[in-house]
Amino acid sequence: MISSNPFLSDYNHGGRLDGILNGVKQNYWTPENTSGTAYRPNATLTSDYRGSYDYQDASYIRLRNITLAYNLPPNWLKTIGLSRVKVYIAGDNLWTITEYESYSPEGDADNYPETKNYTFGLNINF
């Protein structure tokens, strides 16, 4: 998946393409640095390649949610008058591997980071 990232060139988010106070350090192409990977900055902020510069690879691997549960053995529960007890833990947004330069490859670059959520629970049946 290819996604747009306004952080790379948006002045309001610390990026500038004129090379002055650039918020994201890049290996710019110049006549002296012909192996540069980003197009040459200029004061007018115009370039034939600007549209492609704002895009990056948003590939990722993510563990979105998981739940682990355990039912206590019934012979333990008979002595205290319960028919079923389940203990569980659940988590959301636990793990992401990506080279995307923002909080989440699934959202806009200027969104807040996704929170990690943990839930612990006990389900009791009498």
N, C-alpha and C positions, 0 to 999 in steps of 0.2 A: 504494500500500500504506500502511495506517495501522498504526503500531506503538506500543506502550506504552513510555514512558520514565520509569522510577522516579527518575531524577536530579532531575526537576522538582519533586517534592513529597516525596521520601523524606528524612527527617531524617538518616538514617545516611550519606547521600551529599551533605550540604551544603544540601539544600533544606528550607525551612520555609514553611508557608502562613499563619503568623500575622504575617508581615511583619517579624519581628525576626530579624536575622542571615540574611536570605534568601540562599541560595546561588546562586539564578538570578534576575537582575533582570528584572522583568516590568513591563509597563505596566498596573497594576492599575486596575480600575474602582472609583471612589469617588464620593460625591456631588459632590465638587469636580472630579473627572476622569471625566466621563461618556463619554469616548471611549476609555477603557481597553480593552485586549484580553483581559485575564485577570480572572477573577472576584475579588471583593473578599476579601482575607485576613481571617481572624478567629482568635481564640485557641483556639476549640474544634475547629478543623480540620474542621468539617462544612460541607458545601455541597451543594446540589442539583446543582452542575456539576462536582464534583470528578472524577468518572469521565471526563468529556470533557477536562478539563484535562491529564490524564496522557497523552493521546494526541497524536501529531504526525504530520505528513506524512513518510513515509520513502521517498519517491520518490528514485531515484538512477540514475546512469549509471556503469558500471564497466567498466574493462578488466581482466578477471580474469586471463587468461594469454595469452601470445604467445610464439611460437618463430620465430626467424629462422635459416635454415641456408644454407650455400653448399657445393656440391660443387666441389672443385678440378678443373680440366680434366685429362682422362686423359693428354694428351700431356706434361704437367708431371710426372706421377707415374711414367711408364714409365722415366724416367732414374734414378729412385731405387728401383725395384723394388716399387712399390705399385700395387694395382689401383683403390683408391678411398679418398679422404680427404674427410670432411665436417666442416666447422667450424660450430658452432652456439652460439647464446645464447638462453636462455629466461628469462622472468620471470613471476612470479605476484603478484597483488594490486598492480598497478602504479599504478592511477589510479582515483579515485572522486570524482564530483561529487554532493554532496547537501547539503541544509540540515538534515539530521537531527542532533540535538544529542547525539551519542555517537560511539563509534569506528567502528561499522559499522551500516548499516541492515538488515543481514541477521542480526545476532545480538542477544543481550540487551544492554541498556544498560550493565550492570555487568561485561561481559566485557572481557578484555584486548584491546588493538588487534591487528588482523591484521598479520602481518609481511609485508614485501615480500621476495620470494625471487628471487635471480638465479642462473642456472646457465650456466656456460661449458663447452663440451665439444669434443672432437675424436674422431671416429670413423674409425679406420684399418683398411682391409682389405688384407691382403698378397696 
